[in-house]
Amino acid sequence: MAGERAAVLNAAIRSSLQKGRALHERGQPGEAQRLYRGVLAIDPDNAEALLLLGSACDQCGDTVQAERLFARALRFEQRYAWAFANHGSVLVKLGRHEAALAPLQEALKLDARYAPAHVGHGNALLGLERHAEAQAAYERALAIMPGFAEAWSNRGNALRALGRPADALISFDQALALAPHDYAVHTNRGHALRDLGCPEEALRSYRLALVVRPRVPELLAQCGTMLLALGRDAEALACYDQTLEINPDDIDVLYKSCVALDLLHGYDELLARSDRILARMPDHAAAWLGRGNALQGLRRHAEAAEAYAEALARAPALHVALSNQGVALRMLERYSEALESYDDALQSMGPNAQLLVSQGHTLQQLGRYDDALASYEAAIAVEPVDAAGWALRGGALQQLLRFDEALDCYREMQMIAPSKVDAHHEEAYCRLLIGDFAEGWKKYEYRWVDADAARSRRHADRPFWTGRESIAGKVILLHSEQGYGDTLQFCRYASLVEARGATVVLEVPRALKDLLSSLRGVHHLVAIGELLPAFDLQCSLLSLPLAFGTDLDSIPAQVPYLRADITRLRKWEQRLDEKAHPGKLRVGLAWSGNPTHNNDLNRSIALATLAPLYSRGASFVSLHQHVRERDASALAQSGIIHFGADLEDFADTAALIRNLDVVISVDTSVVHLAGALGKPVWVLLPRVPDWRWLLEREDSPWYPNARLFRQHKPGDWATVVEKVAHALTQRIEANTAKDDVASL
């Protein structure tokens, strides 16, 4: 009876093992496990069942249980190389690389030509960072089995670790030829391409890996990094956002998303994400940098300076924070602090091109152009300077009146960054400033390559008039593109366009619409945002000088070409009569422009600078709607008539100006308004002004009624105001003499 029972049990074991192996081979390891466990319930030490169950558990991801089963089986059965090799492989998966070596070496003793044992041995050595030995192990496996995909793949990993990404790439390609849908191989191939500096190809490999295993956060993050390297910042941010949907607390990815937001100028969200990082990691220096950049972009310069200081307290060698802190301090007009920061950094770190450029920029803001140029030269001696550095150097050279050298800088910029438009812009402004209109207007057209400027170009599907085509019988849209002053200066061309037989539609900012209704040559006047009539062609106002081949001798300078509304004229005459001194010269004043203008520091002045004018016997009238906080006290004490918000638009300001005798202004839209109205206007200019005022001359070919008062030394407004005061005294005396004659 006992013998029969044993025979039945043995038969049941053989049957279960046979069925289990069949299920296992069909890719059903979970179902196979039930049969293997049934065998072990009958015979707990059945080595075959232990080994097969260990293999099934390994395939199902239960590596811990697999290792226990292999270890137990090998106490009873030590004849099979594959058994030792499998034990070693699960130990590698568990990160127990040193422990894995013994069973793998035992497997190789039993069968030196068992390729999986060589691969397992290589994997253990790879985990122990014995990369050259691992490479050799994989190559032994491939000598035995050239079609072993895992050996090719892991050989690639060893070669990457040895700093040989090109050789690794060959291995990964061999692996993919054998296993084209292997997620790990696509991923590692992407890493090799990344190491080789091929972000586009790396991105493709990562995306192929994501096809096999979608929404893997590490892969999504790698895609973001490659997109960032390719300048595709919005797509990079989308990848990082997908990663954060899966792992919202991944600080590294959260910071990378901050980098993308910074590049995209998404400052509100950048501030929020930087603060998220800092809430968890208050000493994250790069997050403090991101916070500073966000605040800088939001024009909260004082807070930005504080954030940069926090970044530098944690990472003193963070050059970008130092440089950006200097920008914040410059915006706060704390120049000495900015220079002190750069000097300290350069002393402690030694020559650094980025810091030297930033130092030069600060010196340039202070009008110390020779010193600024020395900083730029020092930066170039350290390492090649980027296009922005060459732009600053060119600007310093212009301020030193060394225009040929400045043009050389802009040509250098064009070679460094041929796809960027900034160098062409700078060259255009320089050429126009020195009166080279022929080349200047051509270079100025490069602005349309710039994404921000291109958005101002209306209706991309309509032809752009260049001046060469006939427009007789055509409807042409002329449109504003930049500031109010530009519109006021170049709207004069509308009558010239009409003279060529065209019907002119003029589109302008709403604040200018009422005023420009007096402009000759315009058939339809619309404000930006209003419905446009049908038209055939278009041209920006600032492209018209090129279209007409304008040079210094052909500037259309017949003034006035704008007129004030008669009803408003009478209104402002009455208001002035109520406030001004009877019989005194009436002088309009404008001392500052748009504070966001990139040259505001050089062109705007504090109201107090004009104090020497007040003692002259005249009635002074502010032409500002809004006054900067720094000037509020000086205005209150000056006796200047100030209407403020009562000046609702440019039509009001035009009517007020027409009731004045002369306008004195820095380079703002007020100058262009007074010029277009034919009113005498005295313009206060820095040593090197905006291009339209040219150089040295005291008159303007654009406005015959303008008189230019120029600095001879950078920043020397006192001498300019002194000259204006003298001229004003002469004008007052002439006005008084005229009144005396009239009273006889």
Secondary structure as UniProt FT lines:
FT   HELIX           2..25
FT   TURN            26..27
FT   HELIX           29..42
FT   TURN            44..45
FT   HELIX           47..59
FT   TURN            60..61
FT   HELIX           63..73
FT   TURN            74..76
FT   HELIX           81..93
FT   TURN            94..95
FT   HELIX           97..110
FT   TURN            112..113
FT   HELIX           115..127
FT   TURN            128..129
FT   HELIX           131..144
FT   TURN            146..147
FT   HELIX           149..161
FT   TURN            162..163
FT   HELIX           165..178
FT   TURN            180..181
FT   HELIX           183..195
FT   TURN            196..197
FT   HELIX           199..212
FT   TURN            214..215
FT   HELIX           217..229
FT   TURN            230..231
FT   HELIX           233..246
FT   TURN            248..249
FT   HELIX           251..263
FT   TURN            264..265
FT   HELIX           267..280
FT   TURN            282..283
FT   HELIX           285..297
FT   TURN            298..299
FT   HELIX           301..314
FT   TURN            316..317
FT   HELIX           319..331
FT   TURN            332..333
FT   HELIX           335..349
FT   HELIX           353..365
FT   TURN            366..367
FT   HELIX           369..382
FT   HELIX           387..399
FT   TURN            400..401
FT   HELIX           403..416
FT   TURN            418..419
FT   HELIX           422..433
FT   TURN            434..435
FT   HELIX           437..444
FT   HELIX           445..449
FT   HELIX           451..454
FT   TURN            455..456
FT   TURN            460..461
FT   TURN            472..473
FT   STRAND          475..479
FT   HELIX           484..490
FT   HELIX           491..493
FT   HELIX           494..499
FT   TURN            500..501
FT   STRAND          503..508
FT   HELIX           510..516
FT   TURN            517..518
FT   TURN            520..521
FT   STRAND          524..527
FT   TURN            528..529
FT   STRAND          537..540
FT   HELIX           541..543
FT   HELIX           544..547
FT   TURN            548..549
FT   TURN            552..553
FT   HELIX           566..579
FT   TURN            582..583
FT   STRAND          585..590
FT   TURN            595..596
FT   TURN            598..599
FT   HELIX           600..603
FT   HELIX           607..610
FT   HELIX           611..614
FT   STRAND          618..622
FT   HELIX           629..638
FT   STRAND          641..642
FT   HELIX           644..646
FT   HELIX           650..658
FT   STRAND          662..666
FT   HELIX           669..677
FT   STRAND          681..685
FT   HELIX           691..693
FT   TURN            704..705
FT   STRAND          706..710
FT   TURN            714..715
FT   HELIX           717..743
//
